[in-house]
Each structure stands twice: as structure tokens, then as C-alpha cells.
Amino acid sequence: MDVLTEINWALLAPILFLQAILMITALISCVKQEETNGPKGMWIAIIIIVNLIGPILYFLFGRKNR
């Protein structure tokens, strides 16, 4: 059997969609933020590479409090 035919896309698609929206929102926020806790390039890499956890880490620790 093919692995792709065994995946229930009806269950997986909403999760992938939400993950993409979270990543895009975090990237836009990071780019617009004047200062971040740490280098901005590092946060962009974390957001993209670490997938679901990366954007959450950015929102919790990366943004500087005003």
C-alpha cells in the first residue's frame, strides 16, 4: 500500500492550515518588530525550521515587551 493513500487528509489538512497561518503570522510579526530578544535572523530561522513550536516560542520569548 502507498503511504499517501493511508493518510486521512480530512483530518490532517486543518492542522497543516493552522500551522501555516501561525508561521506566517509569526514571520510578519518578527519582520515588523523593531527589536527582538536576540537576533531577528535567528528568530526567523527558528520560526521556519521548528515548524509548530517555533512560532509559539517566538510569541512567548522573542518579542520584546514595550
Secondary structure, DSSP 8 states (H G I E B T S, - for coil): --HHHHS-HHHHHHHHHHHHHHHHHHHHHHHH-S-BSS-HHHHHHHHHHSTTHHHHHIIIIIB---
